[in-house]
Amino acid sequence: MKNQHRWWFASACLSAALLLVACGGGGAEPTQETTEPAETAVQEGEAEEPTTASGKTTLGLWTHSAGNPDELAVIEQWVADYNAQSDKYEVVIESFPQASYNDSVAAASVAGSLPCIIDLDAPTVPNFAWSGYIQPLPITEAEIDEMGVLDNDVGRYNGQIYSLGQFDVALLVYARQSILDEYGIRAPTIEEPWTLDEFMAALDTLKESGEFEYPFDVNAGYTGEWWPYAYSPMLQSFGGDLINRDNYLEAESVLNGPEAVAWAEWFQSLFTEGYAPATPADDQGFLQGRIPLWYTGSWAARSVLDQYGDDALFLPPPDFGNGPVIGAGSWQMGVSTNCSEEASEGAFEFVFFTMTPENIALMSETSSLIPTTEVAANMTELYGEGGSFRIFFDMAEAFALVRPETPGYLTISSQFEQAGLSIRDGGNVQDALDDAVDAVERDIEDNGGYGFQE
């Protein structure tokens, strides 16, 4: 998990490539061209799956995990176990490094040559569904509830389920017990997180001590998908959001209303008033003892424990007025529309096979990622009751909010990043948010409401 944060930036590139292709955009401005879902073209490209010497139908599986040996080893084990117990189907893996996976999947989507089974970054799922590149899974919400899958690890679009995730990550605040004790700062809990006032009082205390370069690091030098993943939960805790989730047709008043402005003014003050570095040279300030609080993901937990041992604290994010919120949604598995009807039965079967408690637990035990069901969590040492990482599962269950499940998420993501960068750098808060709203709503209109239009 030491380098897990790189996953987010690779996934951002993947999201951009996939969504640009799915929306028909050929350049940097996907909102300039209105397109319709590509279901007909994809269905016409449906191909018969080859068979093995034993007569089994071959099911292709594409994964981004070639550069992550732990994840890939688990997927290979899933495939071996599935193939051993199936007398009708044989799954064959083709793994890609993340840097090339985006190009391969994007090109195959347009050409109608996707394999039966693909893994997808959660925010891309609605666009793939709207574009006709993946098909709904034959599973109901009641069955999802019975499986106990965390709600934010189910890929949905317009009332249908398209993908399922076996793992996730969480956002949190890292701290040290010795530092909090020295300055009389209460360690928050899931049941009693810091309020905005309490959190700012803690930052003031740490700042005024003169012992640290900054009291807080929020990784504001990162780019891409980090911005909506990390900072829109703060916006949502203030009471705003990226889009109106009641209809997914407008951002007015939620992305630029009073609550959003209050978030933006607070966020800007982190940098203008010296609470956090706007463009840090690196992300090692907390690990090197230069910064006492660090807002980042659970992927850094191993490094923090290695550095500080029992002094390390994993803390929930503050409650800015509407409860703590963290981002959610990682890589998930779905089935393409390029898969024949017969082969689709096996592809669905394989996706559900990966969601058994034993298989979810295997991924967690191998990679240290958050398991997506409590049954699986309790089968692991790290995430079972009393485990070192149990708090990540509990926070994901209590506070996680999936990024907006709309095909227009690429524009939302990029516009929020642009607005956030402007706010960070001292720009006019209201203007930055208004510009983002205009761009998001123009994109929705240009694309006919993305399937939400009545």
LINFEN-V947481 format. One record per helix or strand of 2 or more residues. SS is the DSSP state (helix for helix, strand for strand). FROM is the first residue (numbers start at 1). TO is the last residue. If there is no record, write none. Layout:
ss = [SS;SS]
from = [FROM;FROM]
to = [TO;TO]
This chain:
ss = [helix;helix;helix;strand;helix;helix;strand;helix;strand;helix;strand;helix;helix;strand;strand;strand;strand;helix;helix;strand;helix;helix;strand;helix;strand;strand;strand;helix;helix;strand;helix;helix;strand;helix;helix;helix]
from = [5;30;39;57;65;69;89;98;117;122;134;141;151;154;160;167;171;177;196;214;226;258;291;298;312;326;331;341;357;370;374;390;400;409;429;448]
to = [22;32;44;63;67;85;95;111;121;131;135;147;153;157;164;168;176;182;208;217;238;272;297;311;315;328;336;353;367;371;377;399;402;424;446;451]
